[in-house]
Amino acid sequence: MASGGKGKAAKKKSASDRKQAVLKIVLSDTCAVCKTPCGRGMRYLDRMRKPGAMGKGVPCVLTRTFV
């Protein structure tokens, strides 16, 4: 007997075929002058304003590109 499918099955994309979003890491000075501030950047900026604070930056959603 033939298989019970009526049409062609859609082929699912594998994980390596999908586009992946890449965000740039920005420092507090970039967040301070940002024209469209986000919550994550403002929290990071507040933490970095404290004396002795050390940070490595935060991913910026405004710099998103797809690879």
N, C-alpha and C positions, 0 to 999 in steps of 0.2 A: 504494500500500500504506500501511497505517497504521503508526505508529511502534511500536517494539518494547517500550515501557514498559508495565508491568503496573498500576502504581498511580500515585498522584499523587506528584510529586517534591517533596521537602521544600525549602522555600525557605530559603536561607542568610541569616543576618542580616548586614547590611553593618557595616562598622567603626563607623559613626556610630550604629547602633542598639544596640550592646552597652553594658552598664554598665561604667563605668570606676572603678577604685578611686582614692580620693583620701586621701592621708596628710597629717596636719598636721606641720609642722616644729616640733620642740621643742628647747629649750636644755638645757644640762648641769644646771641646777638642777631641772628637771623629771625628768630621768633619775635624779638623786640620791635623790629621794623616791618613785620608782616602786615600786609594790607587786609588780609582775611584771617584773623587769628582763630585758632582752633583750641579746644579745651585741653588737649594733650600738650600743646606748645605753651599755653599759658600756665599750666601747672609746673612744667619744666622751668619756665622763666622765673616763677616765684621761688622755686627751690634753689635756683642758681643765684638769686639775689642775696641769699643768706651768706654771712661771712664764713669762709672756709669751705664752701660747697665745691664739690668736684663732680663733673658730669661728662658723659661721652656723647651726648646729643640724643635726639629723638627722631623717629621716622616722620617725615613730613608728607601728609596726604596730598599736598598741592604739587609735589614733584613726582607723582606716580607716572610710570611708563610701563608698557607691557612688552615683554620679551618673548 
